[in-house]
Amino acid sequence: LIGSLSFFGNPVGLIRGLGDGVSDFVNEPVKGLKRSVEELDPSFVVDGVARGTGSLARHTVGGFADTASLLTETFSKNMAVLTLDRKYAQRRDKAASLRADGGTVTVVEGLESGVVKLLRGVVEGVSGVVRAPMRGAEKRGVEGFAKGIGKGLLGLLVKPVIGLSDAATDVMIGVKGSVEGAGERSQTNPSARLRDQLRPRRAFYGQDRAIRQYELADATAAALMMRTRLATEQYLSHCDMGGRVALMSVRQALIIGEDGQELLVVKFKQIASIEVRRVPGSKEDPQKMVWGVLIFLNKPRNNGSEIEVLTCEEKDIAMELAAQLKRGISLATSEE
């Protein structure tokens, strides 16, 4: 109980936080190593080390920042009593506290609040030199005036120090809130963790999970494929179609739209042949001709269609898409 008191800077909370950070620092790399062995992907070890190190850093910085803010807050409260200015102490107690506001406070918000409180402390100290003697003279004449001068000079020395201490408190609260907020986002939002990586994990190609020279485009496409219906299959290749992207696994092709919507999926074993030719761009403007990849199916789909047409603005893109589809067909046929 005593170790949890803010007067002592909550050392129990600091020790508990450091323990959690050290635990993550050890356990996360071990988890990453196990997954790397299972999936033959060394990037999981790197991610584990990064998560463990990040957790240790967050708990260390956040813990010490919280302890420092509690100590400076206690110091400010005690110094406010020493000013012998009851009204100043009451105004300070009524002022909004970042800790009492709740929610996550960022470093920027802490700095803004800290600067305001520092300036307020300086203003209170300077103005008290004038107000305190006048207030004392009104109540007790010459004697009150003399005591007022003493209070004013004391406030001139102490109140700016209190403002500085309050500023340090708010900055430390902001630091703690920022590091804790970053940790919560990385834990609750996997896609944010993926974006925060230095680079996407290496792509492995084909059924044999072949390793090639690292390609950022392939790594990004493979990461995207893991969030689609092809997540359980092995990555083969992809084709950037402008506003769309074609993802190829070892068994089928999937077309993804700009908004991430899955527009078309076709299994390679269902494809009879592939052709590239000029086709009408749209029903609204049939006169506009674009390049199209025609996929002829072995048997009609449920809607009766025997052909799927993938339009492309440029011939090179259409030829590349057709080549990748043919490669997928060849691999699927060789496995039979």
Number of C-alpha atoms within 10 A of each C-alpha: 6 10 13 13 13 17 16 15 23 21 19 16 17 22 15 13 21 22 15 15 21 18 14 21 21 15 16 21 21 17 15 22 22 14 17 17 12 9 11 13 17 16 16 22 20 17 19 23 22 17 22 22 18 18 25 22 17 23 25 22 20 24 25 23 24 24 25 21 27 22 18 22 22 18 16 22 16 13 17 22 13 16 21 15 16 12 9 19 17 12 9 19 12 9 9 10 14 19 16 7 9 8 10 16 23 20 18 13 18 24 20 14 21 24 18 14 23 21 15 18 26 21 15 20 26 18 14 24 19 14 16 22 24 17 16 19 18 11 12 13 13 13 12 18 19 17 17 23 20 16 23 26 19 18 28 21 15 21 27 21 19 28 26 21 25 27 26 24 31 28 27 28 27 29 27 27 23 21 24 20 16 13 16 11 13 16 12 10 10 11 12 12 14 15 11 11 11 7 11 20 22 20 26 21 18 19 14 8 14 10 11 10 7 12 12 14 15 22 19 17 22 27 18 16 23 14 12 15 11 21 14 11 16 21 26 26 24 24 21 16 20 12 10 18 19 24 25 31 25 21 21 21 22 21 21 22 16 10 8 13 11 15 11 13 16 16 17 24 17 16 21 14 16 18 15 18 14 15 19 15 17 12 8 8 9 11 11 12 15 18 22 26 24 20 21 18 20 13 13 12 12 7 6 8 11 15 18 17 15 19 23 22 14 13 17 11 19 23 18 16 24 22 14 19 25 17 17 25 22 13 18 16 12 8 6 6
